[in-house]
Amino acid sequence: MKIKNCLFILAIASSLTACSGGGGMPKFGDDEFAVVSVGASDASLQTTYPATIKGIQDVEVRPKVSGFITNVYVHEGQTVSAGQVLFTIDSETYRATVRQAQAVVNTARAQLNTARLTYENNKKLFAKNVIGQYELSTAQNSYATARASVAQALASLASARETLSWCQVKSPSNGVVGSLPFKVGALVSSSNAQPLTTVSNISTMEVFFSMSESEILNLTKTAGSVSAAISSMPIVKLQLADGTVYNHPGKVVKMSGVIDPTTGSVSLIAHFTNPEKLLKSGGAGQIVIPTDDSHAIKVPQEACSEVQDKIFVYKLGADNKVKYTEITVNPQNDGKTYIVTSGLSVGDRIVTKGIAKLSDGMKIKPITEAQYEKKIDDAAKLAAKQSTAKGFVGVMKGK
């Protein structure tokens, strides 16, 4: 008798397991699906734009004179101050020019002294009627010529000294030294295509990015003017090349007044402080501009299906029949929800759970998500009981 009872119980268990589709989880076997009504909510969007990073002042350092480099006093990446000597160029030729100019000055001054003495003596002779007006005027003109010669010689000396000073190539501003393509012994001149180096002031960084013409027009129309549009732009962030977000916020400060005809875009500049010197001139990243929307329609991603880069939801009609509906969404999302830009309106009902079992035009019985989750829990508990012989007997007895 016991053997028969055991065989009977095993047969029922086998039958129930087969009906449940295996795995101990029984199917609902009904047309109940979780449905929610679409409403408006607050959403924070982020739009990104490719960006190029530059120092607020990137100055190319070029020699003003030709010659061989005799010393290099800095190295790549070194912080320098304005007026600091970076290179020296062989100066012997320019020192000789200074000495020559000084000699010309000395000669001119001696000639000036002679012309002055002659003029003063002629004035005395003219007063005594020893010489005539012609001799006096000639002496006066010679004196004026001698003075002009001294002034010309002094100007040439000053020019020679300035040229000599150019043999010391100094930093034009505070900043960081870039690459150093020329070493000691290299012949350089002002006609070199490549600069000696670049000094970048990276205390504040300028980040260049572009927005489309339509985006700029919308901003300008909303704000009323270009300057107002720039002032009203929110604080922006900078995403670095490694995907991390720079820890100092930035502010858009400039906008180009010309649209690039090849791209149809407008260039903008945002400023970021750089106290840690983390940002380098010439780097790349992405500008992140946040946008708040208080009337956004958000739907869970699990309620959507994607087919050939198109996104669909099952919208429930008044007759409780579902319609396979295409929607468009903002490309920016949090990984859990989509922000719908078209295809749904506030008040529409969509199926959020079990959409894999649906087909277009299918009639369902809508229930809440809480009711749907309860059905899942109940089914899981039943499956757990069926997993043991004792639990299965309890189910058979209604326990």
Number of C-alpha atoms within 10 A of each C-alpha: 5 7 7 9 10 11 11 12 15 14 12 14 18 13 11 15 18 13 13 16 11 13 10 20 19 19 12 11 7 8 13 18 21 21 22 19 14 16 16 14 12 12 16 14 18 17 13 18 16 16 23 17 24 22 25 19 19 19 18 15 19 19 21 16 21 17 20 18 20 16 16 17 9 15 13 13 15 11 16 21 15 12 12 16 18 19 22 21 26 19 21 12 10 19 16 13 19 21 14 15 21 19 14 19 21 15 14 22 19 14 19 21 14 14 21 19 14 17 22 14 13 22 20 13 15 15 10 10 10 10 14 13 11 10 15 19 14 14 20 19 14 18 22 15 16 21 19 14 19 20 15 15 21 19 14 19 21 15 15 21 18 13 18 21 18 19 24 21 21 20 23 17 17 18 24 24 23 20 13 15 10 16 14 13 14 13 15 20 17 14 12 12 8 13 19 23 19 21 29 25 23 26 18 17 24 25 28 23 21 21 18 14 16 12 12 18 14 12 18 17 13 12 16 11 13 18 13 14 19 19 14 14 16 13 13 20 22 27 20 17 11 7 10 10 16 16 12 12 14 22 19 21 14 17 20 13 10 10 15 14 8 6 11 13 19 20 17 19 21 23 21 26 18 17 11 8 12 8 21 17 21 11 14 19 23 22 25 20 16 15 12 11 12 10 12 19 22 21 22 13 18 15 20 24 16 11 9 5 7 12 15 18 24 25 24 24 14 7 8 15 17 22 19 17 16 18 15 15 18 13 12 14 16 10 8 10 17 22 22 17 15 12 13 21 14 12 11 13 21 27 25 21 21 13 17 9 9 18 13 12 15 15 17 19 12 20 15 16 16 10 14 17 13 12 14 16 12 13 17 15 14 17 20 14 17 21 15 11 13 11 16 21 15 13 13 13 8 7 8
